[in-house]
């Protein structure tokens, strides 16, 4: 983007304000102040900038305000990129941060191409992601509610003789237990009610996901990913909702890096040192992938549940899923036999599982194109 007939515009976007700065080509950067957050304010800015050059390019940082501004600008025919704020170059000694400085910095980054653009999902993909994240939050709240109840019972010295696994026998014991003190009984029943409410919420959201999934354009890939061990419907839905279109990654290494499961590196000269995983990118997708990777600690086996999921898949996908089982189960066993901690072995398995996910998505797209 080095055309002198281009207006480069940086927007520092907040809930109550949008501070803008611009430059025509590589000329002097000028501030525009707070332009307002309404659509009419953005339209007024676009009209003003369009008179300065034939081409207008916008940039702003990803943040809590979402992608509404991006969609508004692209709908009007302007170029717009949303960049990752953590990957912007900043001077170590610069300790003055203002909205105007941030907008000016964005203009410089856009002019020199010194930024990392993020993938902006479509409206439908974002809606599916919202639903998936609501389900993930409900499951997390359910887990915390169960932990709070167990802590409450432990505090009062109440112990269940069997295994507290929330199966019918355990739940029946909970429903029949009565505290001697009425106030403790009220607190106990509220804990139980919270668990029941979160279970119903999780069930409703999962039913909604299953109902909407066949209408999603990623549904063929969603079905194919369920051929892999450890990736059932909700896990496949969560991974795809966060990652989006897997075809945007040219190779599996890019997907692994985006998920933050590649090793960090601290090298200088002839010295090369690898550290822990980078943990960059999307936390929700990485967590779901690592949870799925734990299933490969057992020997390779096609269970009845996996056989049921394979019935609607092509032989090519099923064979690839079996290759993944042989490879990843053997990988976990080899690493643990070498003395690696199981947690480290699972992360290594998750990294390779991401490669199989990328390959199965590629194969599914090729089959759909035929």
N, C-alpha and C positions, 0 to 999 in steps of 0.2 A: 504494500500500500504506500508507494512513494510518488504517486502522481501529484503534480503541483496543482492540478485542477480538482483536487479532492479536499473536502472539509473533514477533518478528523475531530470527532466530538467525544469527550469523556464525560460520563454522568456518574456522580456520586449519589447513589439512590438510598433514601431513608423513608421511613414511614410517613413523615410529615413534610419532607422536602426532597427536591432533586436539584443538586448544585451542578452546573454545567460549565465546561470550558471547551474551547475549540481553537483550531489553527487551520489556516488555508495552506495546504502543502506543508513545507517545513518552515513556514514563517513563524512569527511570534505567537505564542499561546496567549489567548485572551480569555478572561473569565466572564461569565454571563450571570453569575450569582444564582440565587434560588429561582428556578423557573416555575415552580409549582408541581403538584402531583396529579392534577386532573388531566383527563385525555385532551381537553381543549387547550390546556397549557402546553402539553407536549406537541399538539398540532400547530400551535402558534410558533413554537421553537423551530419545528420542521420547515414551516413556511419562511421563516427568517433566514435559516441557514441555506435553504435551497437557492436563494437569490445570490449567494456568494460563490457557488461553484456547481458544476453539473452533477458531481458525485458527492454524496454525504455518507460517511461511515460512522457508526456509533459503537461505543464500548461501555460496559459497566460491569461491576463485580457481582458475582452470585451472592445472594443473601436471603434474608427471610421474606423479602417482598415478592419472591417468585419470579415468574417469567412473563407476567402480563405486559410489562413495558417492551420486552423483546418481541412479543407477538404483535403488539400495536405498531411498532416501527417497521417490522417486516411486512405487515399487511399494507402499510402505506408505500411499500416499494423501496425502503432504505436497507442498506447493509447494517447488520447489527451482530455483535458477538458478546457473549457473556463469558467472562474469564474467571479463572480460579483465583481468589484473593491471596491464598497462601503461597502461590507460585509467582507472584509479581516481584520483580527486583526492587529492593529498597536499600537505601544507603545505611550502613550500620551506625553512622554518627548522627543521623537525622532524627532528632527527638521532638520535632514539632509536627503535629498532625492536625490538619484542619480539613474541612470538606473541600475547600478551594484547592488545597495542595493535592488532595487525593484525585480530584478531577483533572488537574494538570498532569499528574503522574500517569493517569490513564491515557491521556492524549499522547504523551511521549511513547508509552508502550504500544499504542495502536500504530503510530507512525513507523516505528522500527520493527513491528511484528514481534515484540518481546513480551509475549503473554501466552498462556495456555488456555485455549478455549474449552468450554465444557459442553457436553452433549445436552441439548435442550429437548426434552420429550415432547411428543405431540399432546394435544389436549386429552385424547382418549388414553394414551399411555400414562399421563399424569393422574388421571382419574382412577385408573386401575391401581397405580402405585399408592394413592391416598387410601384406597380400600384395603390394600395389603398391609400398609403401615398401621391402619386402625386395628386389623386383626393381630398383628405382631404386638401392638401395645396392650391389647386385651389379654393375650396369652402371658405377657410379662406381668401385668397386674394380677392375673390369676396365680402365677407362681409366687409373687410377693405376698398375696393374701394367704396362701397356704403356709408360707414360711412364718407369717405373723401369728397364725393360729397355733402352729407347733411351738413357737416361742412362748405364747401365752400359756399353753398347757404345761410346758416345762417349768415356767416360773412358779406355777401353783403345784408342782410335784405330781401332775397327772400323767401317767404313762400308759400307753397302749401295749398290751402284752404281745400282740402279733406284729406284723410288718405294716408300718404306716404308709401304705402305697395307694391310698384313696380308692381302693377297690370296694365292692359291696360290703364285705365284712367290716372293713375299717369305717366306712360311712355309716353303717348301721350302729356301730358302737358310739360314734360321735352324736348321732341323732338321739340316742337313749341316755347319754351321760347328763347328769344334773349336778350343778355346783351347790354346795351347802349355803352359800351366801347369795341372796337375790341379785345384788349388784354385779357380782362376778358372772352370774348366769346370763344377765342381760348382755354384758360385754361378749361372752362366749357365743351367744346366739347371733349377735351382730357380725362377728367374725365369720360364722357359718353362712349368714345371709350374703355377705360380700363375696364369698367363694361361689355361691350359687349364681349370683348376678353376673359375675365375670365369666362363668361357664356358659351361661345362656347368651351373653354378648359374643363370646368367641364362636359359639355354634351358629348364631345368626349371620355373623360376618363370613364365616366359611361357606355357609349355604349361598350367600350372595355371590361369593367368588366363583363357586361351582356353576352358578346359573349364568354368570356373565362371561365366563372363560370361553365357551364356544364362539362367542361373537368377536373375540379379540383377534387381531390379525397375527399375533404371535402364537395362536393356538396350536398349529402343527408342531412348532418347536417345543411348546409346552408339553405336548403328548410324548414327543421323542425323548425329552430329558427324563421323563418318568421311567424310562427303561433302565436308567442307571440305579444301582443300589444306593439306598440312603436318600434318594431324591423322590419323594412322593409328591402328591399334587400341591400341597401348600408350600413345600420347599421349592419346587420348580417355579411356582407362581411368584414367590418372594424374590428369587434370584432374577427371574426375567423382568419383573416389575422394576427392580432397581437398576439392572444393567441395561435394559432396553434392547435395541437392535444389536445383536452380536456381530452382524456383518460389518459394523463400523470398525472392528478390530481386524487388522490385516493378518495377524498371526496370533497364536495363543499366548505368546510372551507378552503382547500388549494387554491382553485381558488379565493376565496374572499381575502385571504391574498396576493396572487400574484398580484391581481388587486389594492391592497392598500386601500381597503374600509373597513377594520376591525379597530376597535378602538385601539389607542395606550394606553399603560398602564404604570403607574408609581406607583409601589407598593413596600412597605417595611414593613416587619413584619406583624402586624395585619391590617395595613393601606393599602387599595386598592383604587386606583384612576384611572379612565379611562379618556382618553383625546380624541382629535379629531382623525380622520382617519389617518392611517400611510402614505398614499400617496406614498407607495412603488410600485415597479413594473412599469407596462407600462402605461404611461400617456394617450396615444391615446385611448386605450381600455377602461380605466376608464372614460374618458370624454364622449365617445360614449355611454357607459352604463348609465351614469347619465342623459344624454340627453333623452335616451329611457325611463328612470324611470319617467320623468315628465309627460308622458301620463297617468300615473296611478292616477293623482290627480282628474280625473273625475270618475263618477260612472262606474261600470263594464257594458260593452255593446259590443256586436259583431256587428261592423259596416259592411257596404257593402264591403269595401276594405278588411277587415279581413276575411269576408266570402269567397271572391275570393281567398285569399291566402290559406284558409283551404281546398279548393277543391282537391288539390293534396296531402293532408296529410292524414295519417291514423287516425281513430277515437281515438286511444290511445293518439296520440300527441295532437289532437284537445281538448280532454277532459283535458289533463294536462295544456294546454294553458289557458283554461277557469278557472281551479283551480288557476292558477297564477293570473288571473284578479281579482277573488273574494278575494284572499288573499291580494294582493298588494294594490288594491283600498281601501279595508277596513283598511289596515295598515296605509296608508297615512291619511285617514280620522281620524283614532283614534289618531295618533300622533299630528295632527294639533289641534284637539279638546282638547288635553291635554296642549296646549299652546306652542308646539314646533314650531320653525321657519320652514316655508316650505322648505328651503334649507336643513335643518337637516333631515326633514322627507323624502325628496327625496333621500338623501344618504342612509338612512336606507332601503328604498324601493329598491334602486339599489343593495344593499348588498344581499337582499333576491332574487332579480331578477337573480343575478349571480348563486344562487343555483338552480333556475328553469332551467337556461341555461345548467348547468352541467347535470341535470337530463334528460332533453330532448335529449341532445347529447348521453347520455348513452342509453336511450330507442331507439334512432335511430340506434345506432350500434347494439343493440340486434336484432332489426327487420331485419337489413341488413344481419346478420349472419344466420338467419333462411333460 
